Amino acid sequence: MTLESWITLSVLVSVVGALAFTALAPDAVLFTSVVILFVSGVLSADEAFGGFSNSGVLTVGALFVVAGGFGRPARSRASPGRCSGGPRPCARPWPGW
């Protein structure tokens, strides 16, 4: 077997083990495996990212990012509220300013 075969086999066994015996997110495990195969030279860029050639896949992914941002409003309100009269006003650099 060639080096690429051994790398692919070890990544495959690791992915099956991670999916079967850990609580890691399946998308993170599978994306990590593609990145490992790409960085090691087993997959070319066209092969690794061929599934993203459809713009619909990228659009759905972007919508998940936007929806995740709306699901956590505390992070988006933290900085504007500080300087717009929110619960904590802006720090003043000089007294009486």
Backbone bond lengths (Angstrom), bond angles and torsions (degrees), N, CA, C in turn:
res aa  C-N    CA-C-N  psi(-1)  N-CA   C-N-CA  omega(-1)  CA-C   N-CA-C  phi
1 M - - - 1.462 - - 1.521 109.44 -
2 T 1.321 114.81 147.00 1.460 120.28 -179.83 1.530 110.20 -83.40
3 L 1.321 115.38 171.49 1.464 120.68 178.64 1.528 111.41 -62.36
4 E 1.335 117.00 -39.80 1.460 120.72 178.99 1.529 110.91 -62.69
5 S 1.317 117.15 -36.17 1.470 120.76 178.12 1.518 110.90 -66.06
6 W 1.324 116.76 -42.24 1.466 119.76 179.21 1.530 111.33 -66.13
7 I 1.314 116.78 -40.55 1.472 119.89 177.74 1.517 110.29 -62.93
8 T 1.329 116.71 -45.28 1.466 120.79 -179.92 1.517 111.03 -63.20
9 L 1.331 117.03 -42.53 1.461 120.38 179.60 1.525 111.71 -64.98
10 S 1.331 117.52 -41.22 1.464 119.65 179.56 1.532 111.37 -67.97
11 V 1.332 116.89 -38.11 1.468 119.62 177.14 1.522 110.01 -66.58
12 L 1.319 117.42 -39.95 1.462 120.91 179.14 1.524 111.52 -63.16
13 V 1.327 117.75 -45.15 1.465 120.89 178.56 1.528 110.47 -64.50
14 S 1.330 116.93 -39.64 1.468 120.55 178.37 1.523 111.77 -64.61
15 V 1.325 116.78 -40.61 1.463 120.52 179.73 1.522 110.52 -65.63
16 V 1.325 117.19 -45.49 1.466 119.88 179.22 1.520 110.18 -62.58
17 G 1.321 117.55 -41.55 1.461 120.35 177.70 1.516 112.83 -64.62
18 A 1.345 116.24 -41.97 1.464 119.51 179.84 1.522 111.33 -66.57
19 L 1.330 116.98 -38.52 1.463 119.55 179.80 1.525 111.85 -71.99
20 A 1.321 117.25 -32.31 1.459 120.31 -175.75 1.522 113.27 -85.33
21 F 1.325 117.64 -34.28 1.459 119.06 -168.56 1.521 115.27 -119.05
22 T 1.316 119.20 3.33 1.462 120.79 178.16 1.521 110.28 -126.01
23 A 1.304 114.99 169.94 1.465 120.53 178.77 1.525 111.36 -101.18
24 L 1.323 116.67 19.41 1.466 119.96 178.97 1.525 110.54 -68.23
25 A 1.303 115.98 151.13 1.463 120.90 179.51 1.527 109.32 -67.77
26 P 1.324 117.29 132.03 1.467 119.81 -178.16 1.526 113.70 -59.62
27 D 1.328 117.49 -36.90 1.462 118.49 -179.88 1.523 111.39 -66.08
28 A 1.328 117.09 -36.60 1.465 119.93 178.52 1.530 110.99 -67.87
29 V 1.325 116.62 -40.06 1.463 120.71 179.64 1.531 110.19 -64.23
30 L 1.322 117.10 -47.18 1.455 120.47 -177.43 1.528 112.15 -69.68
31 F 1.323 117.51 -38.48 1.460 119.78 177.61 1.527 110.50 -65.87
32 T 1.330 116.74 -39.58 1.458 120.69 177.39 1.525 111.00 -62.25
33 S 1.327 116.40 -39.04 1.465 118.97 179.27 1.529 111.31 -65.43
34 V 1.324 117.20 -39.07 1.465 120.04 177.29 1.524 110.66 -65.18
35 V 1.329 116.83 -40.36 1.464 120.51 178.88 1.527 110.40 -64.64
36 I 1.325 117.70 -42.07 1.471 120.54 178.65 1.529 110.67 -61.88
37 L 1.327 116.74 -44.57 1.459 119.74 179.24 1.525 111.83 -66.70
38 F 1.327 117.16 -33.08 1.462 120.89 178.11 1.521 111.27 -71.15
39 V 1.325 117.05 -45.69 1.462 121.23 -177.81 1.535 110.87 -67.35
40 S 1.334 116.40 -35.26 1.464 119.31 -179.82 1.522 112.59 -76.91
41 G 1.311 118.56 -8.34 1.445 121.58 176.47 1.515 114.64 91.43
42 V 1.323 117.46 5.84 1.457 120.50 178.99 1.522 110.35 -72.72
43 L 1.328 116.47 -40.90 1.463 121.64 178.43 1.517 109.94 -106.90
44 S 1.323 116.51 143.27 1.459 120.24 172.35 1.532 108.60 -83.01
45 A 1.307 116.27 171.62 1.468 119.94 179.73 1.521 111.10 -63.88
46 D 1.330 116.62 -38.26 1.466 119.55 178.91 1.521 111.46 -65.00
47 E 1.324 116.79 -39.34 1.460 120.22 179.88 1.527 111.61 -72.24
48 A 1.328 116.39 -40.53 1.461 119.94 -176.28 1.522 112.26 -68.78
49 F 1.312 117.06 -40.49 1.454 120.44 -174.28 1.520 112.28 -111.78
50 G 1.310 117.34 20.49 1.460 121.88 179.41 1.515 113.39 -64.31
51 G 1.319 117.71 -30.36 1.460 120.93 179.23 1.507 113.49 -70.24
52 F 1.329 116.84 -18.13 1.460 120.57 -179.56 1.521 112.21 -94.48
53 S 1.336 117.18 8.30 1.463 119.05 -178.36 1.526 111.96 -70.29
54 N 1.318 116.60 -22.61 1.459 120.46 177.17 1.527 108.21 -80.19
55 S 1.300 117.56 128.20 1.470 120.29 -177.59 1.518 111.70 -67.88
56 G 1.332 118.23 -22.14 1.465 120.41 177.79 1.514 112.72 -64.27
57 V 1.325 116.90 -35.87 1.467 121.00 178.19 1.523 109.93 -65.46
58 L 1.315 117.07 -44.51 1.460 120.65 178.44 1.526 111.82 -65.69
59 T 1.319 117.84 -36.17 1.463 121.41 178.63 1.518 110.98 -65.25
60 V 1.318 116.85 -44.32 1.467 120.22 178.97 1.527 109.79 -64.16
61 G 1.326 117.61 -41.20 1.465 120.50 177.27 1.516 112.36 -61.81
62 A 1.327 117.07 -41.24 1.459 120.74 178.23 1.525 111.02 -65.88
63 L 1.312 117.51 -36.49 1.466 120.13 178.28 1.523 111.70 -67.42
64 F 1.335 117.63 -34.13 1.460 119.97 175.10 1.522 110.98 -63.99
65 V 1.319 117.42 -38.55 1.464 120.53 177.79 1.523 110.38 -65.20
66 V 1.316 117.32 -44.54 1.472 121.18 179.71 1.527 110.43 -64.49
67 A 1.326 117.22 -43.24 1.462 120.18 179.46 1.519 111.40 -65.22
68 G 1.317 117.38 -35.67 1.461 120.29 176.06 1.512 112.02 -64.05
69 G 1.319 117.03 -34.96 1.460 120.71 176.99 1.517 112.60 -67.85
70 F 1.328 117.59 -35.70 1.455 120.56 177.01 1.517 111.94 -73.28
71 G 1.308 117.48 -23.60 1.463 120.96 -179.71 1.508 113.14 -75.91
72 R 1.327 117.69 -14.86 1.462 121.62 -178.93 1.528 109.53 -123.85
73 P 1.318 117.74 75.32 1.465 119.29 -174.77 1.516 113.70 -71.80
74 A 1.332 118.92 -19.69 1.459 119.59 -178.69 1.519 111.17 -62.99
75 R 1.303 118.15 -35.69 1.454 120.60 179.32 1.523 111.60 -71.46
76 S 1.307 117.00 -36.26 1.456 118.79 -177.83 1.520 111.89 -78.92
77 R 1.323 118.37 -20.61 1.458 120.54 179.86 1.515 112.67 -91.66
78 A 1.317 118.88 -12.35 1.457 121.42 -171.11 1.526 112.42 -62.43
79 S 1.311 118.74 -51.16 1.450 118.81 -174.31 1.529 113.84 -79.20
80 P 1.338 121.62 -42.08 1.459 117.70 -179.83 1.524 113.12 -67.83
81 G 1.314 118.20 -32.56 1.456 120.72 -178.34 1.505 113.27 -67.72
82 R 1.299 117.17 -25.49 1.456 119.93 -178.13 1.520 112.12 -70.77
83 C 1.302 117.66 -31.53 1.460 120.37 -176.05 1.524 113.11 -108.20
84 S 1.305 117.65 1.69 1.464 118.69 -178.47 1.523 111.37 -116.42
85 G 1.315 117.29 29.65 1.456 119.91 176.80 1.510 113.05 82.25
86 G 1.308 118.10 23.16 1.457 122.57 178.32 1.517 110.97 -73.85
87 P 1.306 117.53 -157.72 1.449 121.03 -176.46 1.526 113.77 -61.15
88 R 1.329 117.40 -33.45 1.459 120.52 178.16 1.520 107.96 -125.03
89 P 1.329 117.61 116.20 1.468 119.02 -179.82 1.526 110.79 -71.75
90 C 1.321 115.31 168.26 1.464 121.04 179.42 1.521 110.16 -62.96
91 A 1.309 114.88 147.23 1.458 119.52 174.50 1.519 108.40 -72.12
92 R 1.321 115.55 137.56 1.461 119.49 -179.22 1.518 108.95 -97.54
93 P 1.324 117.35 132.71 1.459 119.03 -175.32 1.537 113.58 -69.94
94 W 1.353 117.84 -29.77 1.461 121.10 179.77 1.517 109.00 -128.84
95 P 1.318 118.15 145.87 1.461 120.18 177.50 1.531 110.93 -62.81
96 G 1.310 116.44 136.62 1.452 121.84 178.21 1.515 114.15 79.37
97 W 1.305 117.28 7.15 1.466 120.10 -179.24 1.469 112.03 -81.53
